[in-house]
Amino acid sequence: MDVREFDFDLPPELIAQEPAADRSAARLLHLDRASGRITHARVADLPQRLERGDLVVVNDTRVFPARLLGRRVPSGGAVECPLVRREAIESVADPSAATSSSTEVWEALMHPGQKLKPGGRVEFGQGKILHGEVLERRFFGRRLIRLWTRDWPGVDAAVDAIGHVPLPPYIKRADTAEDRDRYQTVFARTRGSIAAPTAGLHFGPPILEALAARGIGRAEITLHVGYGTFQPVRVDRVEDHHLEVEHYEVSPAAGKSIESARGEGRRIVAVGTTTTRTLEAVARDNGGAIVAGAGATDLFIYPGFRFQVVDALLTNFHLPQSSLLMLVSAFAGRELVLTAYHTAVAERYRFYSYGDAMLIT
């Protein structure tokens, strides 16, 4: 299957740069898979668009401020270092870090890459410093970097204090204090994501109360969103693309709720592509059942995939030729999804992370 089959034209002005006035104020395009019917509503109307007895499953991962801004040592030149994945927590081997509380090794996307060779040193923060040393050069601008600090209890505390919200590159502005709240779901619990599960950003207390009042349940699972979720598709054939591994956890309570709903014939409504991938990955590895536990998955869902768990999907609008658009197309059919996207463009919906939403039933 050709990646170009998942292309569409999107006017740049439709890429949302700011979140909606409140979490449930975004618009909602409702696509019915059986009839192909498209209707328009607001996210606040979601409880009326679902059925009593449905189980809404959300991702409760918490985004951490993974984008570090600092300077090279000794030149002082600016450096940007979005953290991608922790690879190790080490005992201190570097004499200059001998008084630090911990030393961690991370994969990072560092800029300017040509000036950050192995052995290069960087610093982040003012007064209280997080130190870094480049250990290894990797593909596509990535570096392996050692981080340590003498000024905070540990690297996580330093990153939380001085890091910036890792807004996607299509948001063409600096992050603000408001983003620390708005680029986080209200059910965020477990720190570990470098990007938000954006469909969940639309939920606030009023809509959660309305869902409960209508008899719609909620279960929370965890997938720590990594670079794999939104990495570019750099191949021509869809089948040749591979996602990076991301880690998940399904609690005993969530597993029981999901399996109970399925056993009773109630619909599983996945909030977001990350939730969808987690549910389907767990089912694939456990004979179709949702089993409690922790694990990792690189499941790539594209047309032809057989869904075992998810009956309905709430998702934002995704980039052309992206793995996320391919997942949505697998769920509802490529032609139907692209028709819905063309409608969304014509109706001036707002796209991507801070944009509007799409409900597929």
Secondary structure, DSSP 8 states (H G I E B T S, - for coil): -BGGGG-----GGGB-SS--SSTT-SEEEEE-TTT--EEEEEGGGHHHHS-TT-EEEEE-EEE---EEEEEEETT--EEEEEEEEEEEEE----GGGTT-S-EEEEEEE-BSGGG--TT-EEEESSSS-EEEEEEEE-STTEEEEEEEESSSSSHHHHHHHH-B----TTS-S---TTHHHHTS-TT--EEEESS--GGGGG--HHHHHHHHHTT-EEEEEEE---GGGT----SSBGGG-----EEEEE-HHHHHHHHHHHHTT--EEEESHHHHHHHHHHHHHTTT----EEEEE-----TT---SS-SEEEEE---TT-HHHHHHHHHH-HHHHHHHHHHHHHTT--BSTTS-EEEE-
